[in-house]
Amino acid sequence: MKALVIRPPHDLAVEEVPSDPLGPAQLRVHIRAGGICGSDLHYYQHGGFGTVRVKEPMVLGHEVSGTVVEVGGAVTGFHTGDRIAISPSRPCGQCRYCLAGMPNQCLAMRFYGSAAPTPHVNGAFRQEIVVEAWQAHKVGDRISDAEAAMAEPLSVALHAVRRAGQILGNRVLVTGSGPIGVLIVMAARRAGAAEIVATDIADEALAVAGQAGADRVINTGSDPAALAAFGADKGSFDVMFEASGSQKALAGGIDAVRPRGVIMQVGNSGAEMTLPVNVVTAKELDLRGSYRFHEEFAQALTFLNSRLIDVRPLITASYPFTEFREAFALAGDRSRAMKVQLTFS
């Protein structure tokens, strides 16, 4: 079969790769749609991010949906022809963090399309893949393959909102209106936020955030002082989600968070960030991180299948995987794209 393989230094090409044998508890899946994530872009454009580098050939991709074409003999509940979304999160289930209920912190995580471990973990940008049956989640008839492939980034947003704690009735600030930031807007609205303000430096991204449910959008590129008004009387927001991975956005938002408010750091650019610790101390702010997800993947499918969260406004375009150069070029242009996907039919 064909797959989209990255080779160092960031040389991407369609290559032939072998099919994997099917185990008794596994499913063979024909991939239908796959979203290009920020990490895929980093691998393609820069050969990695932070200290993570592509050192050997690796199949990219982890935001995928597909159709079951073969079912292992011990599998129940799935049949040939079932449409599914695939969780790329594969914790070991045996380390101390898995046993403590934190599988996203697994010491032996095998997350699709990751160059963090060596050997690297191949991803799902391929014509077919063999998965564990527990990775598969059924897709409803009313949603498309493209929508189903959004389950992974939605899971990231749902995990962040869960980590933030109380959202109902609270005022929320989201800095960074890329795909994850916009999905956080959607998830926070579904969780009962009373007011949501979203910021970014691109008007195009802010337009999508507004469509997704933000009550107010602010371009902090054209108006760097726009958040200052929210800093009166020690701050206005109960919860801040920092989704850009920008130190400037993090520091700029802290003044707008009220004493004992929660700051959720979600964005990860790979670069180290600093923050005004004296302000964190004086305002008794609660700084939390949010990393990946696990059980939220099933919740994401519940929201998608019922369209309680409608991700269609985020999907900019789909390209055949053989046209990956055009797809990655568009995905890297924030003035034109929110989420670009590949098709593998």
C-alpha positions as CSV (number, residue, x, y, z in Angstrom):
1,M,0.0,0.0,0.0
2,K,1.0,3.7,-0.3
3,A,1.7,6.0,2.6
4,L,3.0,9.5,3.2
5,V,6.5,9.1,4.6
6,I,8.8,11.8,6.0
7,R,12.5,11.3,5.8
8,P,15.2,13.5,7.3
9,P,15.7,16.3,6.6
10,H,11.9,16.9,6.2
11,D,11.7,15.2,2.8
12,L,8.1,14.1,2.3
13,A,7.0,11.6,-0.4
14,V,4.4,9.0,-1.2
15,E,6.1,5.6,-0.7
16,E,5.2,1.9,-0.8
17,V,5.0,0.4,2.7
18,P,4.1,-3.2,3.7
19,S,0.7,-4.1,5.2
20,D,0.6,-5.4,8.7
21,P,-0.7,-8.8,9.7
22,L,-4.1,-8.8,11.5
23,G,-4.2,-10.0,15.1
24,P,-7.3,-11.6,16.7
25,A,-8.2,-8.4,18.7
26,Q,-7.5,-6.1,15.8
27,L,-9.3,-4.4,12.9
28,R,-8.0,-3.7,9.4
29,V,-9.1,-0.2,8.3
30,H,-9.2,1.6,5.0
31,I,-8.3,5.2,5.8
32,R,-10.8,7.7,4.3
33,A,-9.8,11.1,5.7
34,G,-6.9,12.5,7.7
35,G,-6.3,16.0,9.1
36,I,-2.9,17.8,8.8
37,C,-1.9,18.8,12.4
38,G,0.5,21.4,13.6
39,S,3.0,18.6,14.4
40,D,2.8,17.2,10.9
41,L,3.5,20.7,9.6
42,H,6.5,21.1,11.9
43,Y,7.9,17.7,10.7
44,Y,7.4,18.8,7.1
45,Q,8.7,22.3,7.3
46,H,11.4,22.1,9.9
47,G,12.2,18.4,10.5
48,G,10.7,18.5,14.0
49,F,9.9,20.9,16.8
50,G,11.7,21.7,20.0
51,T,14.2,18.9,20.7
52,V,12.2,16.3,18.7
53,R,13.8,15.6,15.3
54,V,13.0,13.2,12.6
55,K,15.9,10.8,12.5
56,E,14.5,8.0,10.4
57,P,11.7,7.4,7.9
58,M,8.3,7.8,9.5
59,V,4.7,7.7,8.3
60,L,3.0,11.0,9.3
61,G,-0.6,11.6,10.5
62,H,-2.8,10.9,13.5
63,E,-6.2,12.6,12.9
64,V,-7.9,9.9,10.8
65,S,-11.2,8.2,10.1
66,G,-11.9,5.1,7.9
67,T,-13.9,2.0,7.1
68,V,-13.4,-1.5,8.6
69,V,-12.4,-3.9,5.9
70,E,-11.4,-6.9,8.0
71,V,-12.2,-8.0,11.6
72,G,-10.0,-10.1,13.9
73,G,-11.5,-13.4,15.1
74,A,-11.8,-12.3,18.8
75,V,-13.3,-8.9,18.1
76,T,-17.0,-8.3,18.9
77,G,-19.1,-5.2,18.2
78,F,-17.5,-4.3,14.9
79,H,-18.2,-5.5,11.4
80,T,-16.9,-5.1,7.9
81,G,-18.2,-1.8,6.5
82,D,-18.4,0.0,9.8
83,R,-17.2,3.6,9.6
84,I,-14.9,4.6,12.5
85,A,-12.7,7.3,13.9
86,I,-9.3,6.0,15.2
87,S,-7.8,7.2,18.5
88,P,-4.0,7.5,17.9
89,S,-3.4,7.3,21.6
90,R,-1.9,3.9,22.5
91,P,-0.8,3.9,26.2
92,C,0.8,0.7,27.6
93,G,-1.8,0.2,30.3
94,Q,0.8,-1.1,32.7
95,C,3.1,1.8,33.8
96,R,2.4,3.7,37.0
97,Y,0.7,6.6,35.3
98,C,-1.6,4.3,33.3
99,L,-2.5,2.5,36.5
100,A,-3.1,5.8,38.3
101,G,-5.6,6.8,35.7
102,M,-3.4,9.1,33.7
103,P,-2.9,7.2,30.4
104,N,-2.0,10.4,28.5
105,Q,1.2,10.5,30.6
106,C,2.1,6.9,29.8
107,L,5.8,6.2,30.0
108,A,5.7,3.9,27.0
109,M,3.1,5.8,24.9
110,R,2.9,4.8,21.2
111,F,1.2,7.8,19.7
112,Y,0.8,7.8,15.9
113,G,3.2,9.8,13.8
114,S,5.6,10.7,16.6
115,A,9.3,11.1,16.3
116,A,9.8,11.6,20.1
117,P,10.7,7.9,20.7
118,T,13.4,6.0,18.7
119,P,12.5,4.0,16.7
120,H,9.8,6.5,15.7
121,V,6.1,5.6,15.8
122,N,4.6,5.4,12.3
123,G,1.4,7.4,11.7
124,A,-1.9,6.8,9.9
125,F,-1.4,8.7,6.6
126,R,-1.6,5.5,4.7
127,Q,-4.2,3.7,2.6
128,E,-4.9,1.1,5.3
129,I,-3.9,0.5,8.9
130,V,-4.3,-2.3,11.5
131,V,-5.6,-1.0,14.8
132,E,-6.6,-2.4,18.2
133,A,-10.3,-2.7,18.4
134,W,-10.4,-0.5,21.4
135,Q,-8.9,2.4,19.4
136,A,-12.0,2.3,17.1
137,H,-15.1,4.4,17.7
138,K,-18.1,4.2,15.5
139,V,-19.2,7.1,13.3
140,G,-22.8,8.0,12.9
141,D,-24.5,8.0,9.5
142,R,-25.2,11.8,9.6
143,I,-21.6,12.9,9.7
144,S,-18.9,12.7,7.0
145,D,-15.5,11.1,7.1
146,A,-14.0,14.6,7.2
147,E,-16.0,15.4,10.4
148,A,-15.0,12.1,12.0
149,A,-11.3,12.8,11.4
150,M,-11.8,15.9,13.6
151,A,-12.4,13.7,16.7
152,E,-8.7,13.8,17.6
153,P,-8.2,17.6,17.8
154,L,-11.7,17.9,19.5
155,S,-10.4,15.4,22.1
156,V,-7.5,17.7,22.8
157,A,-9.9,20.6,23.4
158,L,-12.3,18.5,25.6
159,H,-9.3,17.4,27.8
160,A,-8.3,21.0,28.3
161,V,-11.8,22.1,29.2
162,R,-12.0,19.1,31.7
163,R,-8.7,20.1,33.2
164,A,-9.9,23.6,33.7
165,G,-12.6,22.6,36.1
166,Q,-15.7,24.8,36.6
167,I,-16.8,26.4,33.3
168,L,-20.5,26.8,33.8
169,G,-21.4,30.5,34.2
170,N,-17.8,31.6,34.0
171,R,-16.0,34.1,31.8
172,V,-13.5,32.5,29.5
173,L,-10.5,33.9,27.5
174,V,-9.0,31.8,24.6
175,T,-5.7,33.1,23.3
176,G,-4.9,31.6,19.9
177,S,-7.7,30.9,17.4
178,G,-6.2,28.1,15.4
179,P,-8.0,24.7,15.2
180,I,-7.4,23.8,18.9
181,G,-8.4,27.3,20.1
182,V,-11.6,27.3,18.1
183,L,-12.5,23.8,19.3
184,I,-11.9,25.0,22.9
185,V,-14.4,27.8,22.2
186,M,-16.9,25.2,21.0
187,A,-16.2,22.9,24.0
188,A,-16.4,25.8,26.5
189,R,-19.7,27.0,25.1
190,R,-21.0,23.4,25.4
191,A,-19.8,23.4,29.0
192,G,-21.8,26.4,29.8
193,A,-19.4,29.4,29.7
194,A,-21.3,32.7,30.2
195,E,-18.9,34.7,28.0
196,I,-16.1,33.7,25.7
197,V,-13.5,36.2,24.3
198,A,-11.1,34.8,21.6
199,T,-7.9,36.5,20.5
200,D,-5.5,36.0,17.6
201,I,-3.3,38.0,15.2
202,A,-5.2,36.8,12.1
203,D,-8.6,38.2,11.2
204,E,-9.4,35.0,9.2
205,A,-8.9,32.8,12.3
206,L,-11.0,35.2,14.4
207,A,-13.9,35.0,12.0
208,V,-14.0,31.2,12.5
209,A,-13.8,31.7,16.3
210,G,-16.8,34.0,16.1
211,Q,-18.7,31.6,14.0
212,A,-17.9,28.8,16.5
213,G,-19.4,30.7,19.4
214,A,-17.1,33.3,20.8
215,D,-19.0,36.3,22.0
216,R,-16.2,38.7,21.1
217,V,-13.0,38.4,19.0
218,I,-10.0,40.6,19.4
219,N,-7.0,41.0,17.0
220,T,-4.1,41.5,19.3
221,G,-1.8,42.0,16.4
222,S,-3.5,45.1,15.1
223,D,-4.5,46.2,18.6
224,P,-1.9,45.0,21.2
225,A,-3.5,46.9,24.0
226,A,-7.0,45.5,23.4
227,L,-6.9,43.2,26.5
228,A,-5.8,46.0,28.8
229,A,-9.4,46.9,29.6
230,F,-10.0,43.4,31.0
231,G,-7.3,43.9,33.5
232,A,-9.2,46.5,35.6
233,D,-9.8,45.6,39.2
234,K,-7.2,42.8,39.0
235,G,-8.8,41.0,36.0
236,S,-12.1,39.9,34.5
237,F,-11.8,36.3,33.3
238,D,-12.3,33.2,35.4
239,V,-10.5,30.9,33.1
240,M,-7.9,31.5,30.4
241,F,-7.0,28.9,27.7
242,E,-3.6,29.7,26.1
243,A,-3.8,27.8,22.8
244,S,-1.2,29.6,20.7
245,G,2.0,28.4,22.4
246,S,3.1,32.1,22.4
247,Q,4.9,33.5,25.4
248,K,3.6,37.0,24.5
249,A,0.0,35.7,24.5
250,L,0.5,34.0,27.8
251,A,2.0,37.0,29.5
252,G,-0.5,39.3,28.0
253,G,-3.5,37.3,29.1
254,I,-2.4,36.9,32.8
255,D,-3.3,40.5,33.6
256,A,-6.8,39.8,32.4
257,V,-7.4,36.8,34.7
258,R,-9.0,37.5,38.1
259,P,-7.4,36.5,41.4
260,R,-7.5,32.7,41.9
261,G,-8.5,32.3,38.3
262,V,-7.3,29.3,36.2
263,I,-4.7,29.5,33.4
264,M,-4.8,26.5,31.1
265,Q,-1.6,26.2,29.0
266,V,-2.6,24.1,25.9
267,G,-0.5,25.4,23.1
268,N,3.0,23.9,22.7
269,S,5.3,25.5,20.1
270,G,8.3,23.5,21.4
271,A,10.0,26.6,22.6
272,E,10.5,27.4,26.3
273,M,8.3,30.1,27.7
274,T,8.6,32.5,30.7
275,L,5.9,34.2,32.6
276,P,5.6,36.9,35.3
277,V,5.8,34.7,38.4
278,N,5.3,37.7,40.7
279,V,1.9,38.3,39.2
280,V,1.0,34.6,39.4
281,T,1.9,34.7,43.1
282,A,0.2,38.0,44.0
283,K,-3.0,37.0,42.3
284,E,-2.9,33.4,43.5
285,L,-3.4,32.1,40.0
286,D,-3.7,28.4,39.2
287,L,-1.5,27.5,36.3
288,R,-2.3,24.1,34.7
289,G,-1.0,22.2,31.7
290,S,-3.1,20.1,29.3
291,Y,-1.5,17.4,27.2
292,R,-3.2,15.2,24.7
293,F,-6.2,13.2,25.9
294,H,-7.5,9.6,26.3
295,E,-11.1,8.9,27.4
296,E,-12.2,12.2,25.8
297,F,-11.9,10.6,22.4
298,A,-15.2,8.6,23.0
299,Q,-16.8,11.8,24.2
300,A,-15.7,13.6,21.1
301,L,-17.5,11.1,18.9
302,T,-20.7,11.5,21.1
303,F,-20.6,15.3,20.4
304,L,-19.8,14.8,16.7
305,N,-22.3,12.1,16.0
306,S,-25.1,14.2,17.5
307,R,-23.7,17.5,16.0
308,L,-23.8,19.0,19.5
309,I,-20.4,20.2,18.4
310,D,-20.4,21.0,14.6
311,V,-16.8,21.1,13.2
312,R,-17.8,21.7,9.6
313,P,-16.9,25.4,9.7
314,L,-13.3,24.4,10.6
315,I,-12.7,22.2,7.5
316,T,-11.1,24.4,4.9
317,A,-10.3,21.9,2.1
318,S,-9.6,18.2,1.3
319,Y,-6.9,17.0,-1.1
320,P,-6.1,13.5,-2.4
321,F,-3.0,12.4,-0.4
322,T,-1.0,12.2,-3.6
323,E,-1.4,16.1,-3.7
324,F,0.2,16.5,-0.3
325,R,2.5,19.4,-1.4
326,E,-0.5,21.5,-2.3
327,A,-2.3,20.4,0.9
328,F,0.6,21.2,3.2
329,A,1.2,24.5,1.5
330,L,-2.4,25.5,2.2
331,A,-2.3,24.1,5.8
332,G,0.7,26.3,6.5
333,D,-1.0,29.5,5.4
334,R,-3.1,30.8,8.3
335,S,-4.6,33.5,6.2
336,R,-6.3,30.9,4.0
337,A,-6.8,27.8,6.1
338,M,-8.1,26.5,9.4
339,K,-8.0,22.7,8.9
340,V,-6.8,21.0,5.7
341,Q,-7.4,17.3,5.2
342,L,-6.1,14.5,3.0
343,T,-8.3,11.8,1.4
344,F,-7.1,8.2,0.9
345,S,-9.9,6.6,-1.3
